[in-house]
Amino acid sequence: PRLERPVLMLHGDQDREVPVANVAYLERALGRLRKESLFRKNVLAGVNHYIPWQQPRLLADAVAELYDQIRRQP
């Protein structure tokens, strides 16, 4: 309930380690807390669990964008 910072979830749709259904689960959980405006998701087509190793530029860009968003908050 005290969450104040944005949450970004990157998830591959071919992840065999963690079900992609976790994206919807987190989205619902934050919605119940009325924190849906803090949630962003990016489900990556054809990508598995190893996003940091397979998509390092995408991950770095997403973290940089999230960091910039947090810095702009009061």
For each residue, the residues with C-beta under 8 A, 3 or more apart:
1: 33
2:
3: 7 30 33 35 38
4: 38
5: 38 70 73
6: 38 39 40 66 69 70
7: 3 26 30 38 39 40
8: 40 41 42 62 63 65 66
9: 22 23 26 39 40 41 42
10: 41 42 44 51 58 59 62
11: 15 18 20 22 23 41 42 43 44 51
12: 15 20 43 44 46 47 48 49 50 51
13: 20 43 44 45 46 47
14: 46 47 48
15: 11 12 18 19 20 47 48 49
16: 48 49
17: 48 49
18: 11 15 22 49
19: 15 22
20: 11 12 13 15 23 43
21: 24 25
22: 9 11 18 19 25 26
23: 9 11 20 26 27 41 43
24: 21 27 28
25: 21 22 28 29
26: 7 9 22 23 29 30 39
27: 23 24 30 31 36 39 41
28: 24 25 31 32
29: 25 26 32 33
30: 3 7 26 27 33 35 36 38 39
31: 27 28 34 35 36
32: 28 29
33: 1 3 29 30
34: 31
35: 3 30 31 38 39
36: 27 30 31 39
37:
38: 3 4 5 6 7 30 35
39: 6 7 9 26 27 30 35 36
40: 6 7 8 9
41: 8 9 10 11 23 27
42: 8 9 10 11 62
43: 11 12 13 20 23
44: 10 11 12 13 47 51 55 58
45: 13
46: 12 13 14
47: 12 13 14 15 44 51 54 55
48: 12 14 15 16 17 54
49: 12 15 16 17 18
50: 12 53 54
51: 10 11 12 44 47 54 55 58 59
52: 55 56 59
53: 50 56
54: 47 48 50 51
55: 44 47 51 52 58 59
56: 52 53 59 60
57: 60 61
58: 10 44 51 55 61 62
59: 10 51 52 55 56 62 63
60: 56 57 63 64
61: 57 58 64 65
62: 8 10 42 58 59 65 66
63: 8 59 60 66 67
64: 60 61 67 68
65: 8 61 62 68 69
66: 6 8 62 63 69 70
67: 63 64 70 71
68: 64 65 71 72
69: 6 65 66 72 73
70: 5 6 66 67 73
71: 67 68
72: 68 69
73: 5 69 70
74:
